[in-house]
Amino acid sequence: MMTPKELAILAAKALDEKKGKEIFAIEITDITTLADYFVIATGSSNTQINALCGSVEKLLEEQAGEKPLRREGYRDGTWVLLDYGCICVHVFSAEARSFYDLERLWADGKPLDLTGVLTQD
């Protein structure tokens, strides 16, 4: 069984493989009971947002045996949430990400160093 940190890193890898932009992970264990980590990424279109989420779901199921407890936002396509309990993956359009600004809202959390995990800029 993988730790929440390992799952967050695996989700970031999955997002990177499908060319997600501005991939960011933050540890929020000490400030909320919602999850241990948020993983955030931007997609360039509704199609890419859905592909990014599909990539996360596939990799987490194949490598960790994890399925999301809940999926929200697929119909709208501007913000999709994959809730795995210990991690939440948020995939936004650029406009929605700027509007909700989760990095600012959760600025008290600790950024997870993804150096060596991500290949895209």
Secondary structure, DSSP 8 states (H G I E B T S, - for coil): ---HHHHHHHHHHHHHHTT-EEEEEEE-TTT-SS-SEEEEEE-SSHHHHHHHHHHHHHHHHHHH----SEEE-TTT-SEEEEE-SSEEEEEE-HHHHHHH-HHHHTTTSEE---TTT----
